[in-house]
Amino acid sequence: MARPYRSVLYIPAANARAMEKAQGLPADAIIFDLEDAVSPGEKSAARDALKVALTGDYGPRARIVRINALDSAWGEDDARLCAGLDGYADAVLIPKVDSAADLDKVAALIPDTPLWAMMETPLGMLNAAGIAAHPRLAGMVMGTNDLAKELNSRFRADRLPMQAGLGLCLLAAKAHGKLIVDGVFNAFRDEDGLRAECEQGRDMGFDGKTLIHPAQLAIANECFAPTEAEVDLARRQIDAFEQASAEGRGVAVVDGKIVENLHVETARTTLDRAQAIAAMAG
């Protein structure tokens, strides 16, 4: 049963109170951010605070540490910290990954913890397939704010300027069986806008969405979870197909639509996802 990643919340590693509060938030995963959310003067203190915070009880929530780039003044110290966390972090998130070679450099410093890649540069989009194929990579995170900056694109509610990059990364992740979560929605008080973007990402195939504020958790969790109707349909498709197979038929019909083996596989995935979410809540 795969762990859900419907809601992936960024928390500044310099904010000890926020990290403590995150232990009780209904997030599927937390990104403890040592990079963008921490000012240069706070980097060292943030590492110390993070090391203490990760000994807390985060329950079933995935704990992901975003480090600074290795070519920065802080990246190697971040990597050494992560190498010594010994089971307290579930993944290390690397910013601005341009190619698989960027993963190699971090993998050499952090030998055991799974790696995730921030996909936020034009070169990263063009090299997405090679990045996704890296044997240490477990997940990808869309960095749509940085990508928009690099593209000099304008904000549109339909995210048309993002579609090429989003699609390339989705194809790469799905081709290699890696998790992939969508970028953030900046207007955290705009619930309708957040819902629309979550639904778009869900319909495209993302596993969840990165978030910048706890107020966004409920909508992301709802949008990226199977609905009751979808769970009911999945059960009926499986039952109908199993009955058809017992009768020597290769297809079934549910609600006037053909059900083949590929639909049953999707239905089983839906039920597994619903079960994983229920286990998370429990």
Buried (B, 14 or more C-beta within 10 A) or exposed (E): EEBBBBBBBBBBBBBBEBBEEBBEBBBBBBBBBBBBBBEEEBBEEBBEBBBEBBEEEBEEBBBBBBBBBBEBEBBBBBBEBBBEBEEBBBBBBBBBBBBBEBBEBBBEBBEEBBBBBBBBBEEBBEBBBBBBEBEBBBBBBBBBBBBBEBBEBEEEEEBEBBEEBBBBBBBBBEEBEBBBBBBBBEBBEEEEBBBBBBBBBBEBBBBBBBBBBBEBBEBBBBBBBBEEEBBEBBBBBBBBBEEBBEEEEEEBEBEEEEBEEEBBEEBEEBBBBBBBBEEBEE
